[in-house]
Amino acid sequence: MEPSTPRPQLRVGLSPLYRTVNLGEQLGLNHLYVKDDGQNPTASLKDRASVIAVMKAVEEKMTTIACSSTGNAASSLAGNAAAMGLKTFIFVPGRAPQGKVAQLLIFGANVISVQGSYSDAFQLSAEAIERWGWYNRNAAINPYLMEGKKTVSLEIAEQLAWDAPDWVVVSVGDGCIISGVWKGFQDLYRVGWIDKLPKLLGVQAAGCSPLADAILEDRAWRPAEENTIADSIAVGVPRNAEKALRAVRESKGTMVTVSDEEILSAMRLLGRTSGIFGEPAGVTGLAGLKTLVERGVIGSDERVVVIVTGNGLKDVKNAITAAGEPIKVEPSMDQLVAELKKRQLP
């Protein structure tokens, strides 16, 4: 950034890193931490990238910025751009959750709901950006975005007193976050601020797992269907595939896939043991960690950081699916007693 570039209006980053003892006991891990990036201004890690994009757009004296997104990049761009006085055009697939679309509209974005896949939305956004000359915030196109995403690793290292964890766990969609996480730790290692590099565990939903399949089958990645409740990582044609695969392999880490049922279970587990509310894509990493601990790949004494990339309020529909409905009663003590007795409460 140039010294004269206006600084962001919103507080981005500095999210808490919790030592989650109860969750660790449930999983059989003695040193488990959760980085809750759902506490960013628009409730996802993507704020880290969007604030950089917005500042660069202001620096280049642009007035309009655009991107395609499954939801979180969109809302983060719209919010950060609104705070800096920029117009936005946001292209989302028609399946984007209402919570995320509501954020976009409240932030004043021009929302284009593309009745197709994320790839369709990406292609249309690229054509529109070219036609009207808007500033491009798209993932894996704008090189500044990774510099924003890597800041989550810088914070983790600082919060652990510059003693890097053994594993960092993250949900994976287009591959930009996991490659940014790796770059952050590499930068710290090269300048001597940490003395080891963590292994990366990348987790994808089984219904959309082009990168995990490539790692597990030791082959080049191939496009996949987008069939999962974890909308933010439902990316059948990832835009940063090669960097993501290289990051996992260089770290000597691995990837794993989890079902939608396991993702919903991870939402409940995280909330009920830690008081942290993650959206489906935000907790997919935790679901994968549970699987690898059960398989003995990750040992009980290894130090693990799970990044929760988005807040559960972005997708209340699936949160209710995960947690269940409330107990409904008439304003009657007799009915309350009967309903609680039926459930063996309190």
VOTORMI-573022 format. One record per atom (N, C-alpha, C): x, y, z; residue in one letter. Coordinates in steps of 0.05 Angstrom, whole numbers, padded with zeros to 5 digits, always signed. Layout:
N
XYZA ...
***
This chain:
346
+00017-00024+00000M +00000+00000+00000M +00017+00025+00000M +00008+00046-00014E +00022+00071-00014E +00016+00085+00013E +00035+00101+00024P +00030+00115+00049P +00005+00132+00049P -00002+00142+00025S -00025+00160+00023S -00052+00146+00020S -00051+00119+00017T -00076+00104+00014T -00093+00106+00039T -00118+00113+00037P -00135+00114+00061P -00137+00086+00074P -00136+00086+00100R -00137+00061+00115R -00166+00051+00118R -00170+00025+00122P -00198+00014+00123P -00214+00025+00146P -00240+00027+00141Q -00258+00037+00162Q -00266+00015+00181Q -00267-00010+00172L -00275-00032+00189L -00251-00046+00202L -00255-00057+00226R -00235-00073+00239R -00235-00101+00227R -00214-00107+00212V -00212-00134+00200V -00189-00149+00213V -00193-00174+00219G -00172-00190+00231G -00173-00188+00262G -00151-00197+00274L -00148-00197+00303L -00171-00214+00316L -00178-00235+00302S -00199-00253+00313S -00187-00271+00335S -00204-00280+00353P -00193-00295+00376P -00184-00323+00369P -00164-00333+00383L -00155-00361+00382L -00161-00373+00409L -00180-00391+00409Y -00189-00403+00434Y -00175-00430+00439Y -00167-00435+00464R -00159-00462+00473R -00184-00476+00480R -00193-00494+00463T -00220-00507+00467T -00216-00534+00481T -00216-00532+00507V -00210-00556+00524V -00233-00576+00521V -00258-00568+00524N -00280-00586+00522N -00282-00600+00495N -00278-00585+00474L -00278-00597+00447L -00255-00617+00444L -00231-00609+00455G -00208-00626+00453G -00213-00653+00467G -00226-00652+00490E -00232-00676+00505E -00251-00694+00489E -00270-00682+00476Q -00289-00697+00459Q -00275-00711+00436Q -00255-00698+00425L -00241-00709+00402L -00217-00726+00409L -00207-00724+00434G -00183-00738+00443G -00158-00723+00436G -00159-00697+00437L -00136-00680+00431L -00130-00663+00456L -00104-00663+00463N -00096-00648+00488N -00090-00619+00483N -00085-00612+00457H -00076-00585+00451H -00091-00575+00426H -00117-00569+00430L -00133-00561+00407L -00141-00532+00410L -00138-00517+00388Y -00145-00488+00387Y -00164-00484+00364Y -00182-00464+00367V -00200-00456+00346V -00196-00427+00341V -00191-00420+00316K -00189-00392+00307K -00215-00384+00295K -00230-00367+00310D -00257-00360+00302D -00258-00336+00284D -00255-00340+00258D -00255-00318+00239D -00283-00309+00232D -00303-00322+00243G -00330-00312+00240G -00335-00286+00254G -00315-00277+00270Q -00318-00252+00284Q -00307-00228+00269Q -00301-00232+00244N -00294-00209+00226N -00319-00192+00220N -00316-00168+00210P -00339-00150+00206P -00363-00161+00192P -00358-00176+00170T -00381-00188+00155T -00383-00218+00161T -00369-00227+00182A -00372-00254+00193A -00359-00276+00178A -00337-00270+00164S -00321-00291+00151S -00292-00283+00147S -00276-00303+00143L -00247-00298+00138L -00243-00281+00113L -00262-00282+00094K -00259-00268+00069K -00255-00238+00072K -00263-00227+00095D -00258-00199+00100D -00228-00192+00097D -00211-00211+00104R -00182-00206+00103R -00173-00200+00074R -00184-00214+00055A -00177-00209+00027A -00192-00185+00016A -00217-00182+00023S -00233-00160+00011S -00224-00133+00020S -00215-00130+00045V -00206-00104+00053V -00181-00095+00038V -00164-00115+00031I -00140-00108+00015I -00149-00100-00013I -00167-00115-00025A -00177-00108-00052A -00189-00080-00053A -00205-00074-00033V -00218-00048-00032V -00197-00025-00029V -00178-00029-00012M -00157-00009-00009M -00141-00005-00035M -00135-00027-00049K -00121-00024-00074K -00138-00010-00095K -00164-00016-00095A -00182-00002-00114A -00183+00028-00108A -00184+00035-00083V -00184+00064-00075V -00157+00076-00084V -00135+00061-00079E -00109+00071-00087E -00107+00076-00117E -00120+00060-00132E -00120+00063-00162E -00142+00081-00172E -00156+00094-00152K -00177+00113-00159K -00200+00101-00175K -00206+00076-00169M -00229+00063-00181M -00254+00070-00164M -00277+00069-00177T -00302+00076-00162T -00321+00052-00159T -00315+00030-00175T -00332+00007-00174T -00315-00018-00173T -00323-00037-00157I -00308-00062-00153I -00328-00085-00155I -00319-00108-00167A -00338-00130-00172A -00324-00157-00166A -00341-00177-00162C -00331-00204-00159C -00354-00224-00163C -00346-00249-00166S -00365-00271-00164S -00359-00286-00138S -00379-00299-00127S -00375-00312-00101S -00398-00331-00095S -00392-00352-00079T -00413-00369-00069T -00426-00356-00045T -00416-00333-00035G -00429-00319-00013G -00412-00302+00004G -00391-00314+00016N -00375-00300+00036N -00357-00278+00024N -00344-00285+00002A -00328-00264-00011A -00346-00241-00020A -00370-00248-00029A -00389-00227-00037A -00396-00208-00015A -00405-00220+00008S -00413-00202+00030S -00390-00187+00041S -00366-00199+00042S -00343-00185+00053S -00335-00162+00035S -00337-00166+00008L -00331-00144-00010L -00351-00122-00008L -00377-00129-00007A -00398-00109-00006A -00395-00092+00020A -00390-00105+00042G -00388-00090+00067G -00364-00072+00068G -00341-00082+00061N -00316-00066+00062N -00317-00044+00041N -00329-00049+00018A -00331-00028-00003A -00350-00006+00006A -00372-00014+00019A -00391+00006+00029A -00378+00025+00048A -00361+00013+00066A -00348+00030+00086A -00328+00049+00073A -00318+00043+00050M -00299+00060+00036M -00311+00076+00013M -00338+00075+00010G -00351+00091-00010G -00350+00082-00038G -00345+00056-00042L -00344+00045-00069L -00370+00030-00077L -00378+00031-00102K -00400+00015-00112K -00391-00014-00117K -00410-00032-00115T -00403-00060-00120T -00424-00074-00138T -00414-00092-00154F -00430-00110-00170F -00422-00138-00162F -00441-00154-00151I -00435-00180-00140I -00450-00201-00155I -00436-00221-00165F -00448-00244-00180F -00448-00268-00162F -00472-00279-00156V -00474-00303-00139V -00491-00324-00153V -00485-00349-00148P -00503-00370-00159P -00530-00369-00145P -00550-00378-00159G -00577-00377-00148G -00581-00391-00122G -00564-00410-00115R -00566-00425-00091R -00555-00411-00066R -00544-00388-00069A -00531-00373-00047A -00552-00370-00024A -00544-00376+00001P -00563-00374+00024P -00574-00346+00027P -00599-00344+00036Q -00612-00319+00039Q -00598-00300+00059Q -00585-00312+00080G -00571-00295+00099G -00548-00279+00086G -00535-00292+00067K -00513-00279+00053K -00523-00258+00033K -00545-00266+00019V -00557-00247+00000V -00568-00223+00015V -00579-00227+00038A -00589-00205+00054A -00566-00186+00062A -00543-00196+00069Q -00520-00179+00075Q -00513-00162+00051Q -00512-00174+00028L -00505-00159+00003L -00524-00136-00001L -00550-00142+00001L -00570-00121-00004L -00569-00098+00017L -00565-00106+00042I -00563-00086+00063I -00538-00068+00058I -00517-00079+00048F -00492-00064+00043F -00494-00048+00017F -00517-00049+00003G -00521-00033-00020G -00509-00043-00046G -00502-00069-00046A -00490-00080-00070A -00511-00084-00093A -00502-00082-00117N -00518-00091-00140N -00514-00121-00143N -00534-00136-00135V -00532-00165-00134V -00543-00178-00159V -00526-00193-00172I -00534-00208-00196I -00536-00237-00188I -00560-00248-00186S -00564-00276-00179S -00564-00293-00205S -00543-00307-00210V -00539-00322-00234V -00552-00349-00231V -00572-00355-00247Q -00586-00381-00245Q -00570-00403-00258Q -00549-00410-00243G -00531-00431-00253G -00511-00438-00231G -00488-00450-00239S -00468-00458-00220S -00450-00434-00213S -00431-00439-00194Y -00411-00419-00187Y -00394-00413-00211Y -00387-00433-00227S -00371-00429-00251S -00385-00410-00270S -00412-00413-00273D -00427-00395-00290D -00426-00367-00280D -00429-00364-00253A -00427-00337-00241A -00400-00325-00246A -00379-00341-00242F -00352-00331-00246F -00348-00321-00275F -00356-00337-00294Q -00352-00330-00322Q -00367-00304-00329Q -00392-00302-00320L -00407-00278-00326L -00394-00253-00313L -00384-00256-00288S -00371-00234-00275S -00347-00225-00290S -00331-00245-00300A -00307-00238-00314A -00313-00222-00340A -00334-00230-00354E -00342-00216-00378E -00352-00188-00372E -00367-00185-00350A -00377-00159-00342A -00354-00140-00333A -00336-00151-00318I -00313-00135-00309I -00297-00125-00332I -00293-00142-00352E -00278-00134-00376E -00294-00113-00392E -00320-00116-00394R -00336-00097-00410R -00337-00070-00397R -00341-00068-00371W -00345-00042-00358W -00320-00032-00343W -00299-00047-00342G -00274-00037-00331G -00274-00034-00301G -00290-00051-00287W -00291-00050-00258W -00265-00062-00246W -00259-00054-00221Y -00237-00066-00207Y -00244-00095-00200Y -00226-00114-00205N -00231-00143-00203N -00222-00154-00177N -00241-00163-00160R -00234-00176-00135R -00235-00206-00136R -00239-00218-00160N -00243-00246-00162N -00220-00263-00151N -00226-00285-00139A -00207-00303-00127A -00188-00314-00149A -00162-00316-00142A -00141-00326-00159A -00136-00309-00184A -00150-00287-00186I -00145-00268-00208I -00129-00244-00197I -00138-00233-00175N -00125-00210-00162N -00103-00221-00143N -00078-00215-00148P -00056-00227-00132P -00054-00216-00104P -00067-00193-00099Y -00065-00181-00072Y -00082-00196-00051Y -00102-00212-00061L -00120-00225-00042L -00105-00244-00023L -00086-00259-00034M -00071-00278-00018M -00056-00264+00005M -00047-00239+00000E -00033-00224+00021E -00052-00218+00044E -00078-00215+00038G -00097-00211+00060G -00103-00237+00074G -00107-00259+00059K -00114-00284+00072K -00091-00295+00089K -00066-00290+00081K -00044-00301+00097K -00042-00289+00125K -00056-00266+00129T -00054-00254+00156T -00066-00271+00178T -00084-00290+00171V -00094-00308+00191V -00072-00325+00203V -00052-00333+00186S -00029-00348+00196S -00011-00331+00213S -00007-00306+00205L +00010-00288+00221L -00002-00285+00249L -00028-00283+00251E -00041-00280+00277E -00039-00305+00293E -00044-00328+00281I -00042-00354+00295I -00014-00356+00308I +00007-00351+00292A +00034-00353+00302A +00039-00334+00325A +00030-00310+00323E +00033-00290+00344E +00018-00299+00369E -00007-00308+00366Q -00023-00317+00389Q -00012-00341+00403Q +00004-00357+00388L +00018-00380+00400L +00046-00374+00408L +00053-00348+00411A +00079-00339+00420A +00101-00349+00400A +00095-00349+00375W +00114-00356+00353W +00123-00385+00354W +00107-00402+00366D +00112-00431+00367D +00091-00444+00349D +00098-00450+00324A +00078-00459+00304A +00065-00485+00313A +00040-00488+00306P +00026-00514+00312P +00036-00536+00295P +00029-00560+00302D +00036-00584+00286D +00018-00586+00261D -00008-00579+00265W -00027-00581+00243W -00044-00555+00243W -00051-00546+00219V -00071-00526+00215V -00093-00538+00197V -00118-00535+00205V -00140-00548+00192V -00158-00527+00180V -00165-00530+00154V -00182-00510+00141V -00200-00523+00120V -00224-00513+00118S -00242-00521+00097S -00232-00510+00070S -00237-00525+00049V -00226-00517+00022V -00248-00516+00001V -00249-00494-00013G -00267-00491-00036G -00250-00486-00061G -00246-00460-00067D -00230-00454-00091D -00200-00456-00086D -00192-00461-00061G -00163-00465-00056G -00148-00440-00048G -00161-00417-00047C -00147-00392-00042C -00140-00389-00012C -00158-00398+00006I -00152-00394+00034I -00129-00412+00042I -00129-00438+00035I -00108-00456+00044I -00081-00448+00032I -00081-00438+00008S -00055-00429-00004S -00046-00404+00010S -00064-00386+00018G -00057-00363+00033G -00046-00369+00061G -00059-00389+00074V -00050-00398+00100V -00021-00408+00098V -00016-00423+00078W +00011-00434+00074W +00032-00412+00069W +00024-00393+00052K +00043-00371+00047K +00050-00355+00072K +00030-00351+00089G +00035-00337+00114G +00056-00351+00131G +00053-00377+00135F +00072-00392+00151F +00099-00394+00137F +00099-00397+00111Q +00125-00396+00097Q +00140-00370+00101Q +00126-00348+00099D +00138-00322+00102D +00151-00320+00130D +00136-00329+00151L +00147-00328+00178L +00171-00346+00181L +00170-00369+00169Y +00193-00388+00171Y +00218-00376+00157Y +00214-00364+00134R +00237-00354+00119R +00251-00331+00133R +00236-00315+00149V +00249-00293+00163V +00257-00301+00192V +00253-00327+00199G +00262-00337+00224G +00244-00331+00248G +00219-00324+00244W +00201-00318+00267W +00189-00344+00278W +00188-00365+00262I +00180-00391+00272I +00201-00411+00263I +00204-00433+00278D +00226-00451+00272D +00217-00478+00259D +00191-00479+00253K +00181-00503+00238K +00155-00495+00223K +00148-00511+00204L +00124-00506+00188L +00103-00527+00196L +00078-00519+00199P +00057-00538+00205P +00049-00555+00181P +00037-00577+00186K +00024-00593+00165K -00004-00581+00160K -00013-00582+00135L -00040-00572+00129L -00059-00595+00125L -00082-00593+00137L -00104-00612+00132L -00126-00596+00118L -00130-00602+00092G -00151-00589+00077G -00175-00608+00076G -00199-00597+00081V -00223-00614+00082V -00243-00603+00062V -00254-00622+00046Q -00275-00615+00028Q -00300-00632+00033Q -00323-00621+00024A -00348-00637+00026A -00347-00659+00005A -00357-00682+00012A -00357-00705-00007A -00372-00699-00032A -00392-00681-00030G -00408-00674-00053G -00395-00655-00072G -00371-00645-00065C -00356-00627-00083C -00327-00627-00074C -00312-00646-00084S -00284-00651-00073S -00263-00655-00095S -00261-00636-00114P -00241-00640-00135P -00212-00640-00125P -00206-00624-00105L -00179-00623-00095L -00172-00646-00077L -00190-00652-00059A -00185-00675-00041A -00182-00701-00056A -00198-00704-00076D -00196-00729-00093D -00169-00730-00107D -00160-00707-00116A -00134-00706-00129A -00111-00714-00110A -00112-00704-00086I -00092-00711-00066I -00094-00741-00058I -00118-00750-00052L -00121-00777-00042L -00116-00798-00064L -00120-00791-00089E -00115-00809-00111E -00089-00803-00126E -00074-00783-00116D -00048-00776-00128D -00049-00772-00158D -00066-00754-00166R -00070-00748-00194R -00076-00718-00197R -00078-00710-00223A -00087-00682-00228A -00116-00679-00221A -00124-00655-00214W -00151-00650-00206W -00169-00649-00231W -00195-00656-00226R -00215-00655-00247R -00239-00640-00237R -00254-00626-00254P -00279-00613-00245P -00298-00632-00232P -00314-00622-00213A -00332-00638-00198A -00360-00625-00196A -00379-00640-00189E -00406-00629-00184E -00406-00612-00159E -00425-00595-00156E -00428-00577-00133E -00453-00586-00117E -00449-00607-00101N -00472-00619-00088N -00468-00622-00058N -00470-00600-00044T -00466-00600-00015T -00480-00577-00002T -00487-00580+00023I -00499-00558+00038I -00479-00536+00045I -00453-00543+00043A -00432-00524+00050A -00427-00506+00026A -00445-00487+00022D -00445-00471-00003D -00419-00456-00007D -00406-00446+00014S -00382-00430+00010S -00359-00446-00001S -00359-00472+00001I -00338-00488-00010I -00348-00506-00032I -00372-00501-00042A -00383-00516-00065A -00372-00505-00091A -00347-00511-00097V -00333-00499-00120V -00324-00523-00137V -00338-00529-00158G -00331-00552-00175G -00307-00547-00193G -00302-00522-00199V -00278-00514-00215V -00262-00494-00199V -00245-00503-00181P -00230-00485-00163P -00211-00468-00179P -00210-00442-00171R -00194-00423-00186R -00165-00422-00177R -00159-00434-00155N -00131-00433-00145N -00122-00462-00139N -00130-00480-00156A -00125-00508-00151A -00096-00516-00148A -00079-00507-00166E -00051-00516-00166E -00037-00505-00141E -00042-00481-00133K -00029-00470-00109K -00038-00485-00085K -00064-00492-00084A -00075-00506-00061A -00062-00534-00058A -00061-00548-00081L -00049-00575-00080L -00020-00574-00073L -00006-00554-00084R +00023-00551-00077R +00026-00545-00047R +00009-00529-00036A +00011-00522-00008A +00008-00547+00010A -00012-00563+00004V -00016-00587+00020V +00007-00606+00017V +00017-00610-00007R +00040-00629-00011R +00066-00618+00001R +00071-00592-00002E +00096-00582+00009E +00095-00583+00040E +00072-00580+00052S +00070-00581+00081S +00072-00609+00092S +00072-00629+00074K +00071-00658+00082K +00045-00664+00096K +00024-00649+00089G -00003-00653+00101G -00019-00672+00083G -00046-00669+00085T -00064-00686+00070T -00091-00672+00068T -00109-00685+00054M -00136-00676+00052M -00155-00699+00058M -00180-00692+00063V -00201-00713+00069V -00228-00701+00061V -00247-00719+00056T -00274-00710+00050T -00292-00719+00072T -00314-00704+00076V -00334-00710+00096V -00362-00706+00084V -00381-00721+00095S -00408-00720+00085S -00422-00695+00096S -00445-00688+00084D -00461-00666+00095D -00471-00673+00124D -00477-00698+00129E -00485-00706+00156E -00463-00701+00176E -00438-00707+00168E -00415-00702+00186E -00411-00672+00191E -00417-00656+00170I -00415-00627+00173I -00435-00616+00193I -00460-00625+00190L -00481-00617+00209L -00474-00626+00238L -00463-00650+00240S -00454-00659+00267S -00432-00642+00278S -00414-00632+00261A -00392-00615+00270A -00403-00588+00279A -00424-00578+00266M -00437-00553+00275M -00447-00556+00304M -00460-00578+00309R -00471-00583+00336R -00448-00586+00356R -00428-00602+00349L -00405-00608+00367L -00391-00582+00374L -00385-00566+00355L -00370-00541+00360L -00387-00522+00378L -00412-00519+00372G -00429-00502+00388G -00432-00511+00416G -00437-00537+00420R -00443-00548+00446R -00419-00552+00464R -00395-00552+00453T -00371-00555+00469T -00355-00530+00472T -00360-00510+00454S -00343-00487+00453S -00358-00460+00452S -00384-00461+00447G -00399-00436+00445G -00392-00420+00420G -00382-00434+00400I -00375-00421+00375I -00394-00430+00353I -00406-00411+00339F -00427-00417+00319F -00414-00415+00291F -00410-00438+00278G -00399-00438+00251G -00419-00446+00230G -00417-00434+00207E -00434-00443+00184E -00423-00470+00174E -00439-00483+00156P -00430-00509+00146P -00401-00509+00135P -00395-00491+00117A -00368-00490+00106A -00348-00483+00127A -00356-00467+00146G -00337-00459+00167G -00328-00481+00186G -00345-00502+00189V -00339-00524+00207V -00330-00549+00192V -00329-00548+00166T -00322-00572+00151T -00294-00582+00159T -00276-00563+00165G -00249-00570+00174G -00251-00586+00200G -00268-00579+00218L -00271-00593+00243L -00281-00621+00238L -00300-00625+00220A -00310-00651+00213A -00287-00669+00203A -00270-00658+00186G -00247-00673+00176G -00227-00680+00197G -00222-00661+00215L -00204-00666+00238L -00214-00690+00254L -00239-00691+00260K -00250-00713+00275K -00245-00739+00262K -00248-00740+00235T -00243-00764+00220T -00214-00773+00222T -00195-00755+00220L -00167-00762+00220L -00157-00769+00247L -00169-00758+00268V -00162-00766+00295V -00171-00795+00300V -00195-00801+00291E -00206-00828+00294E -00189-00848+00279E -00178-00840+00257R -00161-00858+00241R -00133-00860+00251R -00126-00844+00271G -00099-00845+00282G -00078-00829+00266G -00087-00814+00247V -00068-00798+00231V -00057-00774+00247V -00074-00762+00264I -00066-00740+00281I -00066-00750+00310I -00044-00748+00324G -00041-00759+00350G -00052-00740+00372G -00057-00752+00395S -00070-00738+00417S -00053-00715+00428S -00027-00717+00426D -00010-00696+00437D +00000-00676+00417D -00009-00678+00392E -00002-00658+00372E -00018-00633+00376E -00006-00610+00370R -00020-00585+00374R -00033-00577+00347R -00059-00573+00349V -00076-00569+00325V -00091-00543+00327V -00092-00528+00305V -00108-00504+00302V -00129-00509+00280V -00154-00506+00287V -00176-00507+00267V -00185-00479+00261V -00186-00471+00236I -00196-00445+00228I -00226-00448+00221I -00243-00434+00237V -00271-00432+00230V -00275-00408+00213V -00282-00412+00187T -00280-00391+00167T -00304-00373+00165T -00327-00382+00177G -00351-00365+00174G -00371-00371+00196G -00387-00351+00203N -00406-00352+00225N -00432-00366+00216N -00445-00380+00235G -00468-00396+00229G -00493-00379+00223G -00494-00354+00231L -00517-00338+00225L -00520-00332+00195L -00500-00338+00180K -00502-00335+00151K -00520-00356+00138K -00524-00378+00152D -00540-00400+00141D -00557-00413+00163D -00578-00398+00172V -00594-00406+00194V -00610-00431+00187V -00618-00434+00162K -00633-00458+00154K -00619-00484+00161K -00593-00485+00154N -00578-00510+00159N -00571-00512+00189N -00569-00489+00203A -00564-00490+00232A -00588-00503+00246A -00612-00497+00238I -00636-00509+00250I -00637-00539+00243I -00629-00545+00218T -00627-00574+00211T -00608-00589+00229T -00586-00576+00235A -00566-00589+00252A -00575-00591+00281A -00587-00570+00291A -00593-00569+00319A -00621-00580+00327A -00640-00578+00308G -00667-00587+00314G -00684-00563+00322G -00710-00568+00324E -00730-00548+00331E -00731-00544+00361E -00741-00520+00370P -00745-00515+00398P -00768-00531+00409P -00770-00533+00435I -00793-00546+00448I -00816-00526+00448I -00838-00534+00435K -00861-00515+00433K -00883-00523+00453K -00892-00503+00469V -00913-00508+00488V -00932-00484+00489V -00956-00489+00498E -00975-00468+00504E -00966-00455+00530E -00977-00431+00536P -00969-00418+00562P -00982-00432+00585P -00974-00457+00590S -00985-00474+00611S -00964-00489+00625S -00962-00486+00652M -00943-00501+00668M -00947-00531+00665M -00972-00540+00665D -00977-00568+00662D -00966-00579+00636D -00970-00564+00614Q -00959-00574+00589Q -00928-00573+00589Q -00917-00552+00601L -00888-00550+00603L -00876-00575+00618L -00888-00581+00641V -00879-00604+00657V -00881-00630+00640V -00904-00633+00626A -00908-00657+00610A -00887-00659+00588A -00881-00637+00574E -00862-00637+00552E -00834-00643+00563E -00826-00631+00585L -00800-00635+00596L -00797-00664+00606L -00818-00675+00618K -00818-00703+00627K -00814-00722+00604K -00828-00716+00582K -00826-00732+00558K -00796-00734+00548K -00782-00712+00551R -00754-00711+00542R -00734-00717+00565R -00744-00725+00588Q -00728-00732+00611Q -00711-00708+00619Q -00724-00684+00620L -00712-00659+00629L -00727-00649+00653L -00716-00631+00670P -00688-00622+00668P -00670-00643+00681P 
***
